[in-house]
Amino acid sequence: MKNFTLLLSLLMIMGFASKINAQTLDKNARSVEATQYTVTFTVLEGTTPLESAKVFVDGQTITTDATGVGTIDLADGAYPYAVQKGFYCDTLKGGSISVNGAVLTEPVAFICTNHELIVTIDDGTAPRKGANVQLGGVTYTTDGNGEISVFLGVGAYSLFVSATNCPMILPPPSATVTSDPITRATFSLNCTDTYIDKINSTKVKIYPNPSNGTFSIEVNEMCKLEILNVIGKTILTQDIYEGTNSININNAGIYFVKVNNGSKTISYKIVVE
């Protein structure tokens, strides 16, 4: 009887210990399941933070602050997400993240094309109607207010501006589109009677254009030649003389030729294919 009582007591102790061990394991398992890590979403347009962008992840919605940052705590696992920035960037961006025992940063880059750029061209005194503004390979013509309007993403854009009897603006100016709804930029052409008279007296012919890199330049008097690339860097300067002169450019691209006769400068655009 004594041995039976001892055995029963031992079984009870073992059962209690097993129960405690099971509870401990369950508690540890739940503790592991509850461990979460901070996931930081950084939403940008170019280098500009996008405030109030919506991030949809794990059935929750978070909103970015003024620095373009929104955070959420998630357990280990894979999570699809979607990001939306209304009005200016109405495209829904999607992706997936994997949380694996550590904090995580997820950058999200938007390219938004709903920012308006208004460019005004004048001749120094009044708006210039009919001026040509080339931007992104497309040529726009200014209206009666000397303006063009285009919708673009945030960033800097080179403009090629010219008009009848006016030299092209060199080096090409640039306009920087901001995250504001409207960005304005104004540029002035040099269209003077003296300049026009001087153009008429100086004859310049450049051919073929486009070419494979070899151009002929005909002038009726000695002039100074300068060639610039699209970012305004001078790649060649030399004197050219009455008659036909030959120049060579090795790299394909768009270039600007400035011919100066000592009084005024005439500008041309050439293309090397």
SULHUQUI-V441385 format. One line per field, one symbol per residue. phi: phi as a letter, one per 20 degrees, with the letter a starting at -180 (. if undefined). psi: psi as a letter, one per 20 degrees, with the letter a starting at -180 (. if undefined). burial: # if it has 9 or more other C-alpha atoms within 8 Angstrom, else .. A space follows every 10 residues. Layout:
phi: ???
psi: ???
burial: ???
//
This chain:
phi: .gffffffff ffffffffff ffffffffff fffefccfdd eddcdmdefd emfdddblmc cddfefemdc cbecfgqdcf bccccfmfce eeecabcceb mbfbdcfcdd ddcdeedddd dcdncbgdfn fecebmnddd dfefemdccc dbefqdcecd dbbgmcfffc fgfccdeeef gcddbccded ddffffffff edecccbfbf bepdcdcdcd afbddcccef enefdbcaec cgodcdccce dfqdccdddd doccdddcdc cde
psi: gghggggggg hgghggghgg ggggggghgh gghipqqppo popqodjpqo qkqppopkjq pqpqaijjpq qqpqrqrppq rqpporfhnj pppraqqopm krqqpoqopq opkkpppopp prkhhqqoqj qpoppkippq pqaijkqqpq prrprppqpo prrpkqqqpq rprqpopajq hppqppqpqn nqhggghhgh hoppppqqor rjipqpopqj rprppppqai jjppipprqq rpbpqpqpph pqaprpppop jigrppqqpq pp.
burial: .......... .......... .......... ......#### ######..## #######... .#####.### #..###..## #####..##. ..#...#.#. ...#.#.#.# ########## ###...#### #####....# ########.. ####..#### ###..####. .##.####.. .##.#.#.#. #...##.##. .##..##.## #.######## ########## .#.#..#..# ##.##..... .#.####### #...###..# ##.
//
